[in-house]
């Protein structure tokens, strides 16, 4: 599952295993602190072995792959954008990832502005000079790409770490 060389993503939903069987006493949840411990030490290791730009790309790609898998296994099928948003909001809330809101939706041109409050990746962190929710950018792109069949560019424009109290993302379709 993890040792083969590949230039393609190999993740499958079944790789998550049978959590109920494996954790009958502890269950499917853990603390935000432990999640962030894994995330930030993994980010540090990626930067140490590559550089900040490549590490950010790795986190974006991981988020993208997660977004596609999330859509295919927990959201689909949905008939329209409103149904997509409703199901995605529920999934993110049910898993305590964050509270999703759509601020703007231009369905004709496939441009969106959305926010995630109480974001798992950054809410409550001290101020930094940079937005850090690269994984979230990829996740949102993966969900939108899989739903629409188009390719999206997603960028975090506001972040808790830069002084905002929500993470704000723009998403727009990339025209070939």
ZIHURA-V236009 format. One record per residue. N is the residue number from 1. RES is the residue in one letter. SS is DSSP state (H for helix, E for strand, - for the rest). PHI is phi in radians with two decimals (* if undefined). OMEGA is omega in radians with two decimals (* if undefined). Layout:
# ZIHURA-V236009
((N;RES;SS;PHI;OMEGA) (N;RES;SS;PHI;OMEGA))
This chain:
# ZIHURA-V236009
((1;X;-;*;-3.06) (2;X;-;-2.13;-3.01) (3;X;-;-1.67;-3.09) (4;X;-;-1.34;3.03) (5;X;-;-1.27;-3.14) (6;X;-;-2.89;2.99) (7;X;-;-1.85;3.09) (8;X;-;-2.10;3.06) (9;X;-;-1.27;-3.08) (10;X;-;-2.03;-3.10) (11;X;-;-1.06;3.01) (12;X;-;-2.28;-3.10) (13;X;H;-0.96;-3.13) (14;X;H;-1.12;3.10) (15;X;H;-1.11;3.11) (16;X;H;-1.23;3.10) (17;X;-;1.34;3.11) (18;X;-;-1.71;-3.05) (19;X;H;-1.11;-3.14) (20;X;H;-1.10;3.11) (21;X;H;-1.20;-3.05) (22;X;H;-1.38;-3.11) (23;X;-;-2.28;-3.07) (24;X;-;-1.12;-3.13) (25;X;-;-1.73;-3.06) (26;X;-;-1.57;3.08) (27;X;-;1.31;-2.97) (28;X;-;-1.66;-3.07) (29;X;-;-1.95;3.05) (30;X;-;-2.56;-3.09) (31;X;-;-1.56;3.06) (32;X;H;-1.06;-3.14) (33;X;H;-1.03;3.14) (34;X;H;-1.21;3.07) (35;X;H;-1.01;-3.12) (36;X;H;-1.19;3.05) (37;X;H;-1.00;3.11) (38;X;H;-1.13;-3.08) (39;X;H;-1.06;-3.04) (40;X;H;-1.34;3.05) (41;X;H;-1.27;3.05) (42;X;H;-1.14;3.09) (43;X;H;-1.09;3.10) (44;X;H;-1.02;-3.14) (45;X;H;-1.12;3.12) (46;X;H;-1.10;3.11) (47;X;H;-1.15;-3.13) (48;X;H;-1.04;-3.06) (49;X;H;-1.57;3.11) (50;X;-;-2.32;3.03) (51;X;-;-2.82;-3.06) (52;X;H;-1.01;-3.12) (53;X;H;-1.18;3.12) (54;X;H;-1.19;3.10) (55;X;H;-1.05;3.10) (56;X;H;-1.08;3.12) (57;X;H;-1.12;3.11) (58;X;H;-1.08;3.13) (59;X;H;-1.16;3.09) (60;X;H;-1.07;-3.13) (61;X;H;-1.08;3.10) (62;X;H;-1.12;3.08) (63;X;H;-1.10;3.13) (64;X;H;-1.05;3.12) (65;X;H;-1.06;3.10) (66;X;H;-1.13;3.13) (67;X;H;-1.08;3.10) (68;X;H;-1.11;-3.13) (69;X;H;-1.14;3.12) (70;X;H;-1.07;3.13) (71;X;H;-1.05;-3.05) (72;X;H;-1.15;-3.01) (73;X;H;-1.86;-3.07) (74;X;H;-2.26;-3.07) (75;X;H;-2.05;-3.08) (76;X;-;-1.09;-0.05) (77;X;-;-1.53;3.01) (78;X;-;-2.33;-3.02) (79;X;-;-1.55;-3.06) (80;X;-;-2.64;-3.07) (81;X;H;-1.06;3.14) (82;X;H;-1.07;3.10) (83;X;H;-1.18;3.08) (84;X;H;-1.03;-3.11) (85;X;H;-1.06;-3.11) (86;X;H;-1.05;-3.13) (87;X;H;-1.23;3.12) (88;X;H;-1.14;3.08) (89;X;H;-1.00;-3.12) (90;X;H;-1.12;-3.14) (91;X;H;-1.09;-3.13) (92;X;H;-1.12;3.10) (93;X;H;-1.26;-3.14) (94;X;H;-1.04;-3.13) (95;X;-;-1.67;3.10) (96;X;-;0.98;3.11) (97;X;-;-1.46;-3.14) (98;X;-;2.89;-3.12) (99;X;E;-1.91;-3.06) (100;X;E;-1.53;3.02) (101;X;E;-2.35;3.05) (102;X;E;-1.73;3.11) (103;X;E;-1.55;3.13) (104;X;E;-2.46;3.09) (105;X;E;-2.47;3.05) (106;X;E;-1.84;-3.05) (107;X;-;-1.21;-3.14) (108;X;-;-1.16;-3.11) (109;X;-;-1.79;-3.13) (110;X;-;0.90;3.06) (111;X;E;-2.23;-3.07) (112;X;E;-2.42;2.92) (113;X;E;-2.19;-3.12) (114;X;E;-2.38;3.10) (115;X;E;-2.16;2.99) (116;X;E;-2.24;3.06) (117;X;E;-1.71;-3.06) (118;X;-;0.92;-3.07) (119;X;-;-1.06;-3.12) (120;X;-;-0.99;-3.04) (121;X;-;-1.32;-2.93) (122;X;-;-2.47;-3.05) (123;X;-;-1.01;-3.13) (124;X;-;1.67;3.11) (125;X;-;-1.30;3.07) (126;X;-;-1.21;3.13) (127;X;-;-1.12;3.04) (128;X;-;-2.29;3.10) (129;X;-;-1.63;-3.08) (130;X;-;-2.50;2.98) (131;X;-;-1.30;-3.00) (132;X;-;-2.09;-2.98) (133;X;-;-1.55;-3.13) (134;X;H;-1.11;3.10) (135;X;H;-1.03;3.13) (136;X;H;-1.09;3.08) (137;X;H;-0.97;3.14) (138;X;H;-1.11;-3.13) (139;X;H;-1.05;3.14) (140;X;H;-1.11;3.11) (141;X;H;-1.07;3.14) (142;X;H;-1.08;3.10) (143;X;H;-1.13;-3.10) (144;X;H;-1.13;3.12) (145;X;H;-1.04;-3.08) (146;X;H;-1.20;3.12) (147;X;H;-1.19;-3.01) (148;X;H;-1.61;-3.01) (149;X;-;1.44;3.10) (150;X;-;-1.74;3.11) (151;X;-;-1.82;-3.10) (152;X;E;-1.97;2.92) (153;X;E;-1.84;3.13) (154;X;E;-2.07;-3.13) (155;X;E;-2.37;3.04) (156;X;E;-1.39;-3.11) (157;X;E;-1.90;3.04) (158;X;E;-2.44;-3.09) (159;X;-;-2.56;3.04) (160;X;H;-0.92;-3.06) (161;X;H;-1.19;3.10) (162;X;H;-1.81;3.04) (163;X;-;1.91;3.08) (164;X;-;-1.52;-3.14) (165;X;-;-1.86;2.98) (166;X;-;-2.42;2.98) (167;X;E;-1.67;-3.10) (168;X;E;-2.01;-3.09) (169;X;E;-2.20;2.94) (170;X;E;-1.83;3.11) (171;X;E;-2.38;3.06) (172;X;E;-2.51;-3.12) (173;X;E;-1.20;3.10) (174;X;-;-1.61;3.11) (175;X;-;-1.54;-3.13) (176;X;-;-1.33;*))
